[in-house]
Amino acid sequence: MSRPAYLWFLFLMSSFSLLFASGKQQQRESTSPVPLEFPEDSQEINQGEKTFTDALGHTIYLKQPPDRIASSALFCDEILLGLIPLEKIIALSTLAGNQAYSNVYYQAMEIDVHLDFQVEPLIELNPDIIFCADWSDASKVKQLRSAGIGVFQIKTPRSMKEIRETVLLLGKILSAEEQAEQIIKTMDEMLLRIDAVVDTIPQENRLTALDYNSWGASFGDSSTWNEILDYGGIINAASSLEQDLFGQVPMTRE
């Protein structure tokens, strides 16, 4: 891989999450805009009240946009930091403040509270809504809802399309539609620029990569990791292996 192409790939890897925290980026006219459509999971009811159904089929009802927002998933952290004013975010996940994992570390450190998916501290914060992942502990979700707190479980995205859908959905829930559309516009423009560089790399010069994470797994072809490698012109060594519901491929060090 040529040095310029390699640098573009590094730029791609480091920038996907950072763009969520950069709502003030300049707008540019996209040469191939992606249609912006909201998922068909919300509707107007009862004098402006809205209903939204999460990834596991639970419905929340909102009479007005939430003002006290907590997140317990890094993906949600990253979107929220680019979507709404910091003063509306009362808590982020602990991973947001971990430089080993977070691409929004410096923005996240402006939020005082970072915590795991812990029931008592979250209830004490009294948020209007908590965003968490679809794999979050079901018993804790039930406890929080029993305490009268709205919990919205986000579908774990496995493609760029699902990332776009999630950004737009959060934008609609939080009445930040314009900011959500700008995030998508910035992401798509970035991908177009990267495509132009990657297309110049001969097939025989493309590298093969394997991601091995801290919990003993890699990612197969139904994952955002695989799609990022595709955009970077790199072959995923685990793409042909059997994977779980979240696109992960269990793998020992051997």
C-alpha positions in Angstrom: 0.0 0.0 0.0 1.4 3.4 -0.9 2.2 5.8 1.9 -0.6 8.3 0.9 -3.2 5.6 0.8 -2.0 4.2 4.2 -2.3 7.6 5.7 -5.8 7.9 4.4 -6.7 4.6 6.0 -5.4 5.9 9.4 -7.4 9.0 8.9 -10.5 6.9 8.3 -9.9 4.8 11.4 -9.4 7.7 13.7 -12.1 10.0 12.3 -15.3 8.1 12.3 -16.0 8.6 16.0 -14.4 12.1 16.0 -16.8 13.4 13.5 -19.6 12.8 16.0 -18.0 15.3 18.3 -17.4 18.0 15.6 -20.7 19.6 14.9 -19.1 22.8 13.8 -17.3 21.4 10.8 -17.9 23.4 7.6 -20.6 22.2 5.2 -19.5 21.1 1.7 -21.6 20.1 -1.2 -21.5 16.3 -1.5 -21.0 14.8 -5.0 -23.1 11.8 -4.1 -25.5 12.6 -1.3 -27.1 9.9 0.7 -30.9 10.2 1.1 -31.8 11.2 4.7 -34.8 9.2 6.0 -35.9 8.7 9.5 -36.5 5.1 10.6 -40.2 4.2 10.6 -40.4 3.9 14.4 -41.9 7.1 15.6 -45.3 8.9 15.2 -47.1 11.9 16.5 -49.7 11.3 19.3 -51.7 13.2 21.8 -51.0 16.9 21.4 -47.5 16.7 20.2 -46.5 13.7 22.3 -44.2 11.4 20.4 -43.5 7.7 20.8 -40.3 5.9 19.9 -39.7 2.1 19.9 -36.2 0.9 20.7 -34.1 -2.1 19.4 -35.8 -4.5 21.7 -39.4 -3.4 21.1 -39.9 -1.2 24.2 -41.7 2.1 23.6 -41.1 5.4 25.3 -43.3 8.5 25.2 -42.0 12.0 25.1 -44.0 15.2 25.5 -40.9 17.3 25.0 -37.2 16.7 24.1 -35.2 15.3 27.1 -33.0 17.8 28.9 -31.1 15.5 31.3 -29.5 12.7 29.2 -27.3 9.8 30.3 -25.4 7.3 28.1 -23.9 4.0 29.1 -22.6 2.9 25.7 -19.5 4.4 24.0 -21.2 4.5 20.6 -24.0 6.6 22.1 -21.5 8.8 23.9 -19.8 9.6 20.7 -23.0 10.6 18.9 -24.4 12.7 21.7 -21.2 14.7 22.1 -21.7 16.0 18.5 -25.4 16.2 18.6 -26.5 18.2 21.6 -25.1 20.9 24.0 -22.8 19.5 26.7 -25.0 20.9 29.4 -27.7 18.4 28.5 -25.5 15.4 29.0 -25.3 14.4 32.7 -23.4 11.2 32.4 -21.3 9.2 29.9 -19.9 5.6 30.0 -16.6 5.0 31.7 -15.2 4.0 28.3 -15.7 7.6 27.0 -13.1 8.7 29.5 -10.6 5.9 28.7 -8.0 6.9 26.2 -7.4 3.3 25.2 -10.9 3.1 23.7 -12.3 6.5 23.3 -12.0 8.7 20.2 -13.8 11.5 22.0 -11.7 11.4 25.2 -11.0 15.2 25.5 -14.7 16.2 24.8 -15.9 13.5 27.2 -13.7 14.8 30.0 -15.8 18.0 30.0 -18.6 15.8 31.5 -18.2 15.3 35.2 -19.9 11.9 35.6 -18.6 8.7 33.9 -20.0 5.5 35.1 -20.8 1.9 34.1 -24.4 0.6 33.8 -25.0 0.9 37.5 -28.6 1.2 38.7 -28.3 3.2 41.9 -26.0 6.0 40.6 -28.2 6.3 37.5 -31.4 6.6 39.5 -29.7 9.2 41.8 -28.8 11.3 38.7 -32.6 11.4 37.8 -32.1 11.5 34.0 -35.0 12.1 31.6 -33.6 9.3 29.4 -30.8 6.8 29.4 -29.4 5.5 26.2 -27.8 2.1 26.4 -26.9 -0.8 24.1 -29.3 -3.7 23.0 -27.0 -6.1 24.9 -27.2 -4.2 28.2 -28.1 -6.2 31.3 -31.8 -6.8 31.0 -32.4 -7.0 34.8 -30.8 -3.5 35.3 -32.9 -2.1 32.5 -36.0 -3.5 34.2 -35.0 -1.9 37.5 -34.4 1.5 36.0 -37.7 1.4 34.2 -39.5 0.4 37.4 -38.0 3.5 39.0 -39.8 5.6 36.4 -36.7 6.3 34.2 -37.0 6.1 30.4 -34.4 3.7 29.0 -33.9 3.5 25.3 -31.8 0.6 24.0 -29.9 1.3 20.8 -29.4 -1.4 18.2 -25.7 -2.2 17.9 -24.8 -1.0 14.4 -23.1 -3.5 12.0 -22.8 -1.3 8.9 -22.5 2.3 7.8 -26.2 2.2 6.9 -27.1 1.3 10.5 -24.8 4.0 11.8 -26.6 6.6 9.7 -30.0 5.3 10.9 -28.9 5.5 14.6 -27.6 9.0 14.3 -30.8 10.2 12.6 -33.0 8.4 15.2 -31.1 10.0 18.1 -31.4 13.3 16.4 -35.2 12.9 16.1 -35.6 11.8 19.8 -33.6 14.8 21.0 -35.0 17.3 18.5 -31.6 17.7 16.9 -32.4 16.7 13.4 -30.3 19.3 11.7 -27.2 18.4 13.7 -27.8 14.7 12.9 -28.0 15.4 9.2 -24.8 17.4 9.3 -23.0 14.5 11.0 -24.2 12.2 8.2 -23.2 14.7 5.6 -19.7 15.0 7.1 -19.3 11.3 7.3 -20.4 10.7 3.7 -18.1 13.4 2.3 -15.2 11.8 4.2 -16.0 8.4 2.7 -16.1 9.9 -0.8 -12.6 11.4 -0.4 -11.2 8.1 1.0 -12.8 6.1 -1.9 -11.0 8.3 -4.4 -7.6 7.4 -2.8 -8.3 3.7 -2.2 -9.4 3.2 -5.8 -5.8 3.9 -6.9 -4.4 1.0 -4.9 -3.9 -2.1 -7.1 -5.6 -5.2 -5.9 -2.3 -7.1 -5.6 -0.9 -4.5 -3.3 -3.8 -4.6 -0.7 -3.0 -5.8 2.8 -4.8 -8.3 5.0 -5.6 -7.4 8.6 -6.9 -9.1 11.7 -8.5 -7.3 14.7 -8.0 -9.1 18.0 -9.7 -7.5 20.9 -9.3 -7.7 24.7 -12.2 -10.2 25.2 -10.8 -12.8 22.8 -12.6 -12.2 19.6 -12.2 -10.7 16.1 -14.9 -9.4 13.8 -16.4 -11.1 10.7 -17.9 -9.7 7.5 -21.2 -8.6 9.3 -19.5 -5.9 11.3 -18.6 -2.2 11.2 -14.9 -3.3 11.4 -15.2 -5.3 8.2 -16.8 -2.3 6.5 -14.1 0.1 7.6 -11.5 -2.3 6.3 -13.3 -2.4 3.0 -13.4 1.4 2.8 -9.6 1.3 3.5 -8.9 -1.2 0.8 -7.8 -3.8 3.3 -8.9 -7.5 3.4 -10.4 -8.8 6.7 -8.7 -12.1 7.5 -11.7 -13.2 9.6 -14.4 -12.3 7.1 -15.0 -16.0 6.1 -15.2 -17.3 9.7 -18.4 -18.1 11.7 -19.6 -15.1 13.7 -22.2 -14.4 16.4 -25.2 -12.1 16.4 -23.0 -9.1 16.8 -20.6 -10.0 14.0 -17.9 -11.2 16.4 -15.7 -14.2 15.8 -14.5 -16.0 19.0 -10.8 -16.6 18.6 -8.0 -17.9 20.9 -4.5 -16.5 20.7 -3.3 -19.8 19.3 
